Amino acid sequence: MVHINKLIIIAVLSASSTAVIAQGYSGPSTDPASKTTASPHYNGPSTVPTMTVKQLLANGSDDQYVTVIGKIVRHTGGEHYVFSDASGEMKVEISHKHFPANTTINATTLVEITGKFDKNLIAESELDVKKINVITA
């Protein structure tokens, strides 16, 4: 009986933690989990360079902090998304805590994201997102 109760508790915890993975993003997704709210973060000036996806993939250094402006066009599962600007697409990893509070982001929302570039020689490089700002017209 104790073993069955432990299995039930594990199943409930697993299901509830999956629901917050894609928090704040409502665009195309291959993962059914999503939607809650995150806390706000610093929104002041920065010395982190702004680059295009093409520039970052061609010239970015491993562990470099960078800002890119474009759209999060797809959710590919868990904390993984595809980011796109006029120059191309790249993989990004976004923890639910980095989505802006009380803001829904979809595939048409223009965003500025800042993060640490993970340049991989064998696997596809990606940006580990630390901050997202929605750009309003």
Secondary structure by P-SEA (a helix, b strand, c coil): caaaaaaaaaaaaaaaaaaacccccccccccccccbbbbbcccccccbbbbcaaaaaccccccccccccccccccccccbbbbbcccbbbbbbbccccccccccccccccbbbbbbbbcccccbbbbbccbbbbbcc
